[in-house]
Amino acid sequence: MTENRLNVVCIVADDLGWRDLGCYGSSFYETPHLDRLAQEGARFTDAYAAAPVCSPTRASIMTGQYPARVGITNYIAGEATGKLLEPEYNLSLPEHLTTIAGALGEAQYDTWHVGKWHLGGDAEGSLPTDRGFETTVAGCSWGAPKRYFGPWGIPTLPECSADEGRYLPDRLGAEAVSLIEDHDPSEEPFFLHYCPYLVHIPLEAPEESIERYERKRQSLGLDDEPEFELGDRFPAEHKKDNRIKRRLVQSDPVYAAMVESLDRNVGNILDALERTGHADDTVVVFTSDNGGLATAEGSPTTNRPLAEGKGWMEEGGNRVPLLVRWPGVTDETGSPLLVDEPAISPDVFATILEAANVDYPSHQPCDGVSLRPALAGESLDREAIYWHYPHYGNQGGTPRAAIRVGDWKLIEWFEDDHVELYQLDEDVGEAHDLRRHRPEKTAELRDRLHAWQAEVDAARPSTNTEYEPWPDRAGP
């Protein structure tokens, strides 16, 4: 590799919850390869996606900016109404923004995208190869595959007869491995952006893996555990006849098999780095685009002790796994690193650019910070992190925004403008609203949130004048 520059592998899982890895506390899902990555690098306890749904978070990783600043605040092209009307948002990455692939490409990196994109349509100008990537495999407008077993019909993924019945994550993992193995180490360094669609619905996995977790479920006595708790009706009009269905325990065999497939293919990539001699000159970052799917669409996982999940502003919607292995940095102590400094997905952009010794694009604001100081046990140079999600989630959440300062978190509801205040170090489950006990802190955080929203020109929902309240949301 020229000039001894570091390669970068950035892995972004889909809908993977904070507790969905063994190293984060799951006793049902099995993730030995990701657990090994945590042992060899750093594990962040308080890492967040920039939004509780996919496209905004992925945009923040690509640009280093908060979704509200990018203008992609919902999954593309989601829309819903309720008491409020959602604001318009960008349906692709703005052309004036330099992506992480663009910045690394200008620095003579080979840039590869494999898997989910969901940051624009399939027309020219919106695909990964239009936004800085030299190579793309399966990157298109889709937010999820129509099916996990071939034929898949993904417009940017050529298929052959051997793909009939093949599990999509295994094909994508093999593509990523081939890119690493075929790369000439004497040439330019590489950036691999691997996004394997897992563990997004549809819930599908190889039958032999499902059967193994069915046996495990039985052996652990989980067949006798209550699985779900029914909640209120959905606040979004298109789902008002449905009830929120909260999972209480991690016990779904299909989902467990999907997590295992994710882990196995990450392991294959890590093994490829070892075989090619790149393990010691490659930064590996692993994270998820939002919290686990816990309240709808099958509710396959739970994020407890965190509240709620994907589509919600509570911790379960935004807090995610984050693992970083950085040769020469995370291996300095000789032991696994546990980092409790809050991090958020725009930081991935800044961290990777520092690792690659590439300057941040001077023409665009930078909302992320490099995580390198946190890997050395130091505080990061910022005072707050923010969320702005002015949409109705498909999972039961309503339009909201939030701010975290230290261990304090304030959530603002757009439907009625009320706020709630939580002290996360003592109440990670957000069960005790302290706004009446700490009015000064509440006012301070609300003012700071509003100032940030004004700075980034955050779009807000508007009143739905045609809204007619439907029967009691709790309903029968």
C-alpha positions as CSV (number, residue, x, y, z in Angstrom):
1,M,0.0,0.0,0.0
2,T,1.5,3.4,-1.0
3,E,2.7,5.7,1.7
4,N,1.6,3.2,4.4
5,R,-1.9,4.7,4.4
6,L,-4.6,2.9,6.2
7,N,-7.4,1.0,4.4
8,V,-10.9,1.5,5.8
9,V,-13.8,-0.9,6.1
10,C,-17.0,0.7,7.3
11,I,-19.8,-1.8,8.0
12,V,-23.3,-0.4,8.5
13,A,-25.9,-3.0,9.6
14,D,-29.6,-2.3,9.1
15,D,-32.0,-2.2,12.1
16,L,-29.5,-3.9,14.4
17,G,-30.4,-3.0,18.0
18,W,-28.1,-2.0,20.8
19,R,-28.5,-5.3,22.6
20,D,-28.4,-7.5,19.5
21,L,-24.7,-8.6,19.9
22,G,-23.2,-10.9,22.5
23,C,-20.7,-8.2,23.5
24,Y,-23.7,-5.8,24.2
25,G,-25.5,-8.3,26.4
26,S,-27.5,-10.6,24.2
27,S,-27.7,-14.2,25.6
28,F,-29.8,-15.5,22.7
29,Y,-28.2,-14.2,19.5
30,E,-24.7,-15.5,18.7
31,T,-22.1,-13.1,17.3
32,P,-18.6,-14.5,17.9
33,H,-16.9,-12.6,15.1
34,L,-18.3,-9.2,16.2
35,D,-17.5,-10.0,19.8
36,R,-13.9,-10.7,18.7
37,L,-13.8,-7.3,16.9
38,A,-14.9,-5.7,20.2
39,Q,-12.2,-7.6,22.0
40,E,-9.6,-6.4,19.5
41,G,-10.7,-2.8,19.4
42,A,-13.1,-0.5,21.2
43,R,-16.8,-0.9,22.1
44,F,-18.8,2.3,22.6
45,T,-21.6,2.0,25.2
46,D,-23.3,5.3,24.3
47,A,-23.2,5.4,20.5
48,Y,-26.2,6.7,18.5
49,A,-27.6,6.7,15.0
50,A,-28.4,10.2,13.8
51,A,-32.0,9.2,13.3
52,P,-34.4,6.4,14.3
53,V,-34.7,5.3,10.7
54,C,-32.2,4.3,8.0
55,S,-31.8,6.9,5.2
56,P,-31.1,9.9,7.4
57,T,-28.5,8.0,9.4
58,R,-26.8,6.8,6.2
59,A,-26.8,10.3,4.8
60,S,-25.1,11.5,8.0
61,I,-22.4,8.9,7.6
62,M,-21.9,9.8,4.0
63,T,-21.6,13.5,4.6
64,G,-20.6,14.0,8.3
65,Q,-23.6,16.2,8.8
66,Y,-26.8,15.9,10.9
67,P,-29.8,14.7,8.8
68,A,-31.6,18.0,9.4
69,R,-28.7,19.9,7.8
70,V,-28.5,17.4,4.8
71,G,-32.3,17.7,4.4
72,I,-32.9,13.9,4.5
73,T,-35.0,13.5,7.6
74,N,-37.0,10.4,6.8
75,Y,-36.4,7.1,5.1
76,I,-36.7,7.6,1.3
77,A,-39.5,7.8,0.2
78,G,-41.6,7.4,3.3
79,E,-44.6,9.6,4.1
80,A,-47.4,9.5,6.7
81,T,-49.9,11.9,8.3
82,G,-51.6,12.1,11.6
83,K,-52.3,15.1,13.8
84,L,-49.5,16.8,11.9
85,L,-48.4,17.0,8.3
86,E,-44.8,16.0,7.7
87,P,-42.4,18.5,6.0
88,E,-40.9,17.8,2.6
89,Y,-37.4,16.4,2.6
90,N,-34.7,15.6,0.0
91,L,-35.1,12.3,-1.8
92,S,-31.4,12.0,-2.6
93,L,-28.1,13.3,-1.4
94,P,-27.7,17.0,-2.4
95,E,-25.2,17.2,-5.2
96,H,-23.1,20.0,-3.6
97,L,-22.1,17.8,-0.7
98,T,-18.9,15.8,-0.9
99,T,-19.4,12.3,0.4
100,I,-16.9,10.3,2.4
101,A,-16.3,8.2,-0.8
102,G,-15.7,11.4,-2.8
103,A,-13.2,12.8,-0.2
104,L,-11.3,9.5,-0.1
105,G,-11.4,9.1,-3.9
106,E,-9.8,12.5,-4.3
107,A,-7.1,11.2,-2.0
108,Q,-6.5,8.3,-4.4
109,Y,-8.4,5.6,-2.5
110,D,-10.1,2.8,-4.3
111,T,-13.8,3.2,-3.2
112,W,-16.2,0.2,-3.1
113,H,-19.9,0.1,-2.0
114,V,-21.5,-3.3,-1.4
115,G,-25.2,-3.7,-0.4
116,K,-27.9,-1.3,0.7
117,W,-27.7,2.4,-0.5
118,H,-31.2,3.9,-0.1
119,L,-30.0,7.4,-0.6
120,G,-31.7,8.2,-3.9
121,G,-33.5,6.8,-6.9
122,D,-32.1,4.5,-9.5
123,A,-31.8,7.2,-12.1
124,E,-28.4,8.6,-13.1
125,G,-27.0,11.0,-10.5
126,S,-28.3,9.1,-7.4
127,L,-26.4,5.8,-7.3
128,P,-23.2,5.2,-5.3
129,T,-21.1,5.5,-8.4
130,D,-22.5,9.0,-8.9
131,R,-21.5,9.9,-5.4
132,G,-17.8,9.0,-5.2
133,F,-17.7,5.2,-5.4
134,E,-15.8,3.6,-8.2
135,T,-17.6,0.2,-7.7
136,T,-21.0,-0.7,-6.5
137,V,-22.6,-4.0,-5.9
138,A,-26.4,-4.1,-5.2
139,G,-26.5,-0.4,-4.3
140,C,-29.8,1.1,-5.5
141,S,-33.0,2.9,-4.3
142,W,-34.2,-0.1,-2.3
143,G,-34.5,0.1,1.5
144,A,-34.8,-3.7,1.8
145,P,-34.8,-6.7,-0.5
146,K,-38.1,-8.1,-1.7
147,R,-36.8,-11.5,-0.6
148,Y,-33.5,-12.8,0.8
149,F,-33.3,-15.9,-1.3
150,G,-32.5,-15.6,-5.0
151,P,-33.6,-14.5,-7.5
152,W,-33.5,-11.1,-5.9
153,G,-34.2,-8.7,-8.8
154,I,-32.0,-6.0,-7.4
155,P,-31.3,-3.7,-10.4
156,T,-27.6,-3.2,-9.7
157,L,-26.8,-6.9,-8.8
158,P,-26.2,-9.2,-11.8
159,E,-27.5,-12.7,-11.2
160,C,-26.7,-16.1,-12.6
161,S,-28.2,-19.6,-12.3
162,A,-26.0,-20.3,-9.2
163,D,-27.9,-17.5,-7.3
164,E,-31.2,-19.4,-7.5
165,G,-32.1,-20.0,-3.8
166,R,-28.9,-18.4,-2.6
167,Y,-29.0,-16.3,0.6
168,L,-28.4,-12.6,-0.4
169,P,-26.1,-11.8,2.6
170,D,-23.8,-14.6,1.6
171,R,-23.6,-13.3,-2.0
172,L,-22.9,-9.8,-0.7
173,G,-20.4,-11.0,1.8
174,A,-18.6,-13.0,-0.9
175,E,-18.5,-9.9,-3.1
176,A,-16.9,-7.9,-0.3
177,V,-14.3,-10.6,0.3
178,S,-13.5,-10.7,-3.4
179,L,-12.8,-7.0,-3.6
180,I,-10.4,-7.3,-0.7
181,E,-8.6,-10.4,-2.1
182,D,-8.4,-9.1,-5.6
183,H,-6.9,-5.7,-4.5
184,D,-3.2,-5.2,-5.3
185,P,-1.6,-4.2,-2.0
186,S,1.1,-2.2,-3.9
187,E,-1.6,0.0,-5.4
188,E,-3.8,2.7,-3.7
189,P,-5.5,2.0,-0.3
190,F,-9.1,1.0,-0.3
191,F,-12.4,2.1,1.3
192,L,-15.0,-0.6,1.6
193,H,-18.5,0.5,2.5
194,Y,-20.3,-2.8,3.4
195,C,-24.1,-2.6,4.0
196,P,-25.5,-6.1,4.0
197,Y,-29.3,-5.3,4.3
198,L,-29.4,-7.5,7.5
199,V,-31.3,-7.5,9.8
200,H,-34.1,-5.6,8.0
201,I,-37.4,-7.3,7.2
202,P,-38.5,-9.6,5.5
203,L,-37.7,-12.1,8.3
204,E,-36.0,-14.8,6.3
205,A,-32.9,-17.0,7.0
206,P,-31.5,-20.4,6.2
207,E,-33.7,-23.1,7.6
208,E,-30.9,-25.0,9.4
209,S,-30.0,-21.9,11.3
210,I,-33.6,-21.3,12.3
211,E,-34.0,-24.8,13.5
212,R,-30.9,-24.5,15.7
213,Y,-32.3,-21.4,17.4
214,E,-35.7,-23.0,17.8
215,R,-33.9,-25.7,19.8
216,K,-32.0,-23.1,21.7
217,R,-35.1,-21.2,22.5
218,Q,-36.7,-24.3,23.9
219,S,-33.6,-25.3,25.9
220,L,-33.5,-21.8,27.6
221,G,-37.2,-22.1,28.5
222,L,-38.1,-19.1,26.3
223,D,-41.1,-21.0,24.9
224,D,-42.8,-20.4,28.2
225,E,-41.9,-16.7,28.4
226,P,-44.5,-14.0,27.4
227,E,-43.2,-12.6,24.1
228,F,-45.3,-9.5,23.5
229,E,-47.2,-6.7,25.1
230,L,-49.9,-4.8,23.2
231,G,-50.0,-1.1,23.4
232,D,-51.9,1.9,22.0
233,R,-53.1,2.2,18.4
234,F,-50.7,3.8,16.0
235,P,-50.7,7.6,15.8
236,A,-50.1,7.6,12.0
237,E,-53.3,7.5,10.0
238,H,-52.3,4.7,7.6
239,K,-51.8,2.3,10.6
240,K,-54.5,3.6,12.9
241,D,-56.3,0.2,13.0
242,N,-53.2,-1.5,14.2
243,R,-51.8,-1.8,17.8
244,I,-48.2,-1.3,18.8
245,K,-46.8,-4.7,19.7
246,R,-43.8,-4.5,22.0
247,R,-41.5,-7.5,22.2
248,L,-40.4,-8.4,25.8
249,V,-37.7,-10.9,25.2
250,Q,-35.1,-11.8,22.6
251,S,-36.4,-15.2,21.4
252,D,-37.2,-15.0,17.7
253,P,-35.4,-17.9,15.9
254,V,-35.6,-16.3,12.5
255,Y,-34.2,-13.0,13.6
256,A,-31.5,-14.8,15.6
257,A,-30.5,-16.7,12.4
258,M,-30.3,-13.4,10.5
259,V,-28.0,-11.9,13.2
260,E,-25.8,-15.0,12.9
261,S,-25.6,-14.5,9.2
262,L,-24.6,-10.9,9.6
263,D,-21.9,-11.9,12.1
264,R,-20.7,-14.8,9.9
265,N,-20.2,-12.5,6.9
266,V,-18.5,-9.9,8.9
267,G,-16.2,-12.6,10.1
268,N,-15.5,-13.6,6.5
269,I,-14.4,-10.0,5.8
270,L,-12.2,-9.9,8.9
271,D,-10.6,-13.2,7.8
272,A,-10.0,-11.8,4.3
273,L,-8.1,-8.9,5.9
274,E,-6.0,-11.4,7.8
275,R,-5.3,-13.6,4.7
276,T,-4.2,-10.6,2.6
277,G,-2.0,-9.1,5.3
278,H,-4.3,-6.1,5.7
279,A,-5.5,-6.7,9.3
280,D,-2.7,-4.5,10.6
281,D,-3.2,-1.6,8.2
282,T,-7.0,-1.4,8.0
283,V,-9.4,0.6,10.2
284,V,-12.7,-1.3,10.8
285,V,-15.8,0.5,11.9
286,F,-19.1,-1.4,12.6
287,T,-22.4,0.3,13.5
288,S,-26.1,0.2,12.7
289,D,-28.4,2.8,11.1
290,N,-31.0,2.8,13.8
291,G,-32.2,0.8,16.8
292,G,-33.8,-2.6,16.7
293,L,-37.3,-3.3,15.4
294,A,-39.2,-3.8,18.6
295,T,-42.7,-2.5,18.3
296,A,-44.1,-3.4,14.9
297,E,-43.7,-5.3,11.6
298,G,-43.2,-8.6,13.5
299,S,-41.4,-6.9,16.5
300,P,-38.5,-9.4,16.1
301,T,-36.2,-8.1,18.8
302,T,-36.2,-6.1,22.0
303,N,-33.8,-3.4,23.1
304,R,-34.6,-3.6,26.8
305,P,-33.6,-2.1,29.2
306,L,-33.8,0.7,26.6
307,A,-37.3,2.0,25.8
308,E,-39.0,1.4,22.4
309,G,-37.0,0.8,19.2
310,K,-36.8,1.8,15.5
311,G,-38.9,4.8,14.6
312,W,-39.0,6.2,18.1
313,M,-37.0,9.0,19.8
314,E,-36.4,7.0,23.0
315,E,-33.0,5.3,23.5
316,G,-34.1,2.1,21.8
317,G,-34.7,4.0,18.6
318,N,-31.3,5.7,18.3
319,R,-28.8,3.9,20.6
320,V,-26.8,1.4,18.5
321,P,-23.7,-0.8,18.6
322,L,-20.4,0.9,17.6
323,L,-17.1,-1.0,17.3
324,V,-13.8,0.5,16.1
325,R,-10.6,-1.3,15.5
326,W,-7.8,1.1,14.6
327,P,-4.3,-0.3,14.2
328,G,-1.8,1.7,16.2
329,V,-4.6,3.3,18.3
330,T,-7.0,0.8,19.8
331,D,-4.3,-1.8,20.3
332,E,-2.0,0.5,22.3
333,T,-3.3,-0.7,25.7
334,G,-3.2,-4.4,25.0
335,S,-6.7,-4.9,26.3
336,P,-10.2,-4.3,25.0
337,L,-11.4,-0.7,25.2
338,L,-14.8,0.3,26.7
339,V,-15.8,3.8,25.7
340,D,-18.7,5.6,27.4
341,E,-18.3,8.9,25.6
342,P,-21.4,9.7,23.6
343,A,-20.9,9.3,19.8
344,I,-23.2,9.7,16.9
345,S,-23.1,8.6,13.2
346,P,-21.7,11.8,11.7
347,D,-18.6,11.1,13.8
348,V,-17.9,8.1,11.5
349,F,-17.1,10.5,8.6
350,A,-14.7,12.6,10.7
351,T,-13.1,9.5,12.3
352,I,-12.4,7.8,9.0
353,L,-11.0,10.9,7.4
354,E,-8.6,11.3,10.3
355,A,-7.6,7.7,10.1
356,A,-6.9,8.1,6.3
357,N,-5.1,11.5,6.9
358,V,-7.6,13.2,4.6
359,D,-8.9,16.7,5.3
360,Y,-12.6,17.3,5.8
361,P,-14.1,19.1,2.8
362,S,-13.7,22.8,3.4
363,H,-16.8,23.9,1.6
364,Q,-19.3,22.1,3.9
365,P,-20.1,22.3,7.6
366,C,-18.9,19.4,9.8
367,D,-21.2,18.1,12.5
368,G,-19.2,15.1,13.4
369,V,-16.0,14.9,15.4
370,S,-13.2,12.3,15.2
371,L,-13.5,9.7,17.8
372,R,-9.8,9.2,18.2
373,P,-9.6,11.2,21.5
374,A,-12.3,9.0,23.0
375,L,-10.2,6.0,22.0
376,A,-7.5,7.4,24.2
377,G,-9.8,7.9,27.2
378,E,-10.3,11.7,26.5
379,S,-13.5,13.7,26.2
380,L,-14.7,14.7,22.7
381,D,-14.6,18.4,21.8
382,R,-18.4,19.1,21.8
383,E,-21.1,19.9,24.3
384,A,-24.2,18.3,22.8
385,I,-25.6,15.8,20.3
386,Y,-29.0,16.3,18.5
387,W,-31.8,14.5,16.8
388,H,-34.6,15.9,14.6
389,Y,-37.2,13.5,13.2
390,P,-40.3,15.4,12.1
391,H,-42.1,12.3,10.8
392,Y,-44.4,9.5,11.9
393,G,-42.5,6.3,12.1
394,N,-44.0,3.0,10.8
395,Q,-43.3,1.6,14.2
396,G,-45.5,3.9,16.3
397,G,-43.3,6.9,17.0
398,T,-44.5,10.5,16.5
399,P,-42.6,13.6,15.2
400,R,-40.0,14.6,17.8
401,A,-36.6,16.0,18.4
402,A,-34.1,15.5,21.1
403,I,-30.8,16.7,22.6
404,R,-28.3,15.0,24.9
405,V,-25.8,17.0,27.0
406,G,-23.7,14.9,29.3
407,D,-26.1,12.4,30.9
408,W,-29.1,14.6,30.4
409,K,-31.5,14.0,27.5
410,L,-34.5,16.2,26.6
411,I,-37.2,15.0,24.1
412,E,-39.6,17.4,22.4
413,W,-42.9,16.2,21.0
414,F,-44.1,18.2,18.0
415,E,-47.7,17.1,18.3
416,D,-48.3,19.1,21.5
417,D,-45.0,20.8,22.1
418,H,-44.4,19.2,25.5
419,V,-41.0,18.0,26.6
420,E,-39.6,15.3,28.9
421,L,-36.2,15.3,30.7
422,Y,-34.2,12.2,31.6
423,Q,-30.9,11.5,33.4
424,L,-29.6,8.6,31.5
425,D,-26.8,7.5,33.8
426,E,-29.5,6.8,36.5
427,D,-32.4,6.0,34.2
428,V,-31.3,4.5,30.9
429,G,-34.9,3.2,30.4
430,E,-36.3,6.7,30.4
431,A,-38.9,5.8,33.0
432,H,-38.7,8.9,35.2
433,D,-39.5,12.3,33.6
434,L,-37.6,15.0,35.6
435,R,-38.9,18.1,33.8
436,R,-40.9,19.3,36.8
437,H,-38.1,18.6,39.3
438,R,-35.4,20.3,37.1
439,P,-37.1,23.2,35.4
440,E,-33.9,25.1,34.9
441,K,-32.2,22.2,33.2
442,T,-35.3,21.6,31.1
443,A,-35.4,25.2,29.9
444,E,-31.6,25.2,29.2
445,L,-31.8,22.1,27.0
446,R,-34.9,23.2,25.2
447,D,-33.4,26.5,24.4
448,R,-30.2,24.8,23.1
449,L,-32.2,22.4,21.0
450,H,-34.2,25.3,19.4
451,A,-31.0,27.2,18.7
452,W,-29.5,24.2,16.9
453,Q,-32.7,23.7,14.9
454,A,-32.5,27.3,13.8
455,E,-28.8,26.9,12.9
456,V,-29.4,23.9,10.6
457,D,-32.7,25.2,9.3
458,A,-34.5,22.1,10.5
459,A,-37.9,21.6,8.8
460,R,-40.8,21.2,11.1
461,P,-44.2,19.5,10.7
462,S,-47.3,21.6,10.3
463,T,-50.9,21.3,11.6
464,N,-53.1,18.9,9.7
465,T,-56.3,20.9,9.3
466,E,-58.2,17.8,8.0
467,Y,-57.2,15.7,11.0
468,E,-60.1,14.0,12.7
469,P,-59.2,12.1,15.9
470,W,-60.0,8.4,15.6
471,P,-61.3,6.4,18.5
472,D,-59.3,5.9,21.6
473,R,-55.8,4.8,20.5
474,A,-55.8,2.2,23.2
475,G,-58.9,0.7,21.6
476,P,-60.0,-3.0,21.8
